[in-house]
Amino acid sequence: MLRLSLVALTALGVAPLGVGGALPQADGPRPPADAPAALFDAADPLAITLTADFNAIAKERGEKKSPHPGVLSYVTPGGDSVSLNVSLHTRGHYRLRICQFPPLKVEFEKNASAHTLFAHQGELKLVVQCRDNRANTNYLLEEYLIYRVYNLVTPRSFRARLTRVTYVDATGRRQPETRYGFFLENDGRMAQRNRTHVVDTKGVIQSQTDPSQMGLVGVFEYLIGNTDWSVAALHNIVLIEDTTGGLYPVPYDFDWSGVIAPPYAVPDSRLGIRTVRDRLYRSYCRTAAELAPVFAAFNAVKDSIYALYRGQEDLERGRVERALGYYDEFYRTINDPRRVKREFIESCVPG
């Protein structure tokens, strides 16, 4: 496998190429007075319905992203119907350009959502299937599982809630469609959960962040075969800071990962790898002794990771075995001193 020179890699900033009508007001029974469990405290898929002018929303593929009125509804475990007025707009960059169904951001009215499943959420990213076919169902479920995998490793990670979304066109020009998606925890809520706050300043290099957390991020990205990230550029990384000034990188957006390898994912040519399936460690140099506790953290959750994949409903078995075979190679590497030397020590980035 080709390798980029260590001098070129020190930057760690490369990033790959990587008219709505008014809606009726939400109706139905009022939300129950007692607040339900938090959105991300459950792992079962949440069935929701989104009603909006999706033709108008889908046309917004540029930098300008106007809000569109919509209604989000769901049924509580007790059988109560809840309907919330929301604002929807497109988000993202690469997937926004290439996907049939654009990724969305859902904004909630604070007072209206106060005693619902979406209390305190403010706004949420909704990751949607790029296209309505079996392959893209697999890709969506696999990206969701990657978030779950990292949750096993560290609480400084984004939580995700799988959904079954029924899209209802408010204009009546399209038939309702139901597909998988998942909500992603808001940056601020993730930071608050970890008693930190978000730092938006670019230019922070990896060696200025918490060494233990940076170690987890670097090895995790290697595990899933993802090179589409940069701490310095805040590319698919959120930085959070605690009260002592400690900085912690939190990764997100894993659709370009080698473990998924969708057809559109290609590595940056400057990285010297041929496909996204080729792993590349993109973090700074550590000794074998410094890497050992990081590897131990991943060894400790191996069985739980494999159980997540084997237990994921609707993920094709062939895709499960393909992913676990990819992870098998990772575990063979981190438990073989010769491979560790080659992949992590000789190919690292000087700090």
Summary of the structure (lengths in Angstrom):
residues: 351
radius of gyration: 20.8
end to end distance: 22.8
largest distance: 64.3
contacts: 1086
relative contact order: 0.14
helix: 32%
strand: 20%
